[in-house]
Amino acid sequence: MEVSPETRMGAVELTVADLDRTLDYWTSQIGLRVLSRENGRASLGTDTEVLRFVEEPGARPDTGHTGLYHVALLVPGRQRLPRPRQPGVIVISQLPKASTSTFL
């Protein structure tokens, strides 16, 4: 099966228990901007939405599964990649015409 070259990634949507705490982390430590926020939902990104959060107060992590330990974000070019502000960020690869992997 061939994947169409027109295929694009959409925003990653996550449910969170505390939207304020979540937004603080992703804006102050990772460097994304809040693009919109209303009714317990928020959209973050650079120029385009890459993350979407839905607040469910009291939400707890699912048990019995490995869980989510990474998120892949596609931003429109390296020049738009936010500069992480958290100590200990490691950039794994920066290959020409390839992706950049950043691990926190």
N, C-alpha and C positions, 0 to 999 in steps of 0.2 A: 504494500500500500504506500502510495506516495503522498506526502503532505504538500499542500498547495503553498507556493511561495507567498501568497497573500495572507497566510495564517499569522496572527499576531496574538501576543499574550494579553489577557485582560487583567484587571485589578484583582489582587488577592483580597478576599473578604474573610475577616475573623470576628468571632464573637468574643467580647471582653467583659469583665465584671466591673471595671472602673475606667470609664472613657477618659476622664481627666488625667489619671496616672499614665494611661497608655499614650495619650497625645503628648504629654510631657516628655516621655522617653523618646518617642520617634522624632520629635522636633528638636529637643535639646541635645540628645546624644547622637542621633543618626543624621540629622540635618534636613529632614523632609519638611515641607510646608503643609499647613492645613489649607486645603483648597475649598472645602465647604464643611459646615457643621450645623446640624439641626435634628431635633427629635431623637436624640440618643444615637445618632449616626454621624460619622465623620469620614471625609475623604482626604487622603494625603498623597503628595507626589512632588514632582519638580514642576514641569510645565503641564504634565498630564497625570491623571490619577494612576497610582500604582498600588495603593493600599486603601482598603475600606474597612472601617470598624463599626460594629453594631454592639451597643451596650445592652447587656442583660444583667442588671444588678444581682449579685449573689451567684452568678454563673461560676461553676467549678470545672476544673479540668476533667476531662473524661478519664475514667479508670479502665484498666484492662487492655490498654493499647499503648503503643510506643510513643504516641503524641507527635506534635509538630515541633521540630527542632531547627528548622531552617525555612526561610522564605526567599524565593527568587524574585527579584524585582528587575523589570526591564525599563531603563530610562532612555530617553532619546539622545544618546551620545554621551561619551565620557565627560565632555565639558559640562554636562548637566548633572553628572553624578554628584550627590551631596558629599560633602566632606565630613566623615564621622568625627565627632568631638569626644569620643570615649577613648580613654587610654587602653592600650592593649588590642587595638584593631590591627589586623594583619591582612595585607593585600597579597593574595596568593599568586595571581598571574595577571600580567598585562601584556598580552600578545597582540601584535598588529592585526586588525580586522577580526578580532576575536573578543570574547567576553572577559570581563574582569571579575574575579572572585574575591570578595571581601568577607572575612570571618571575624565575628565578634566573640 
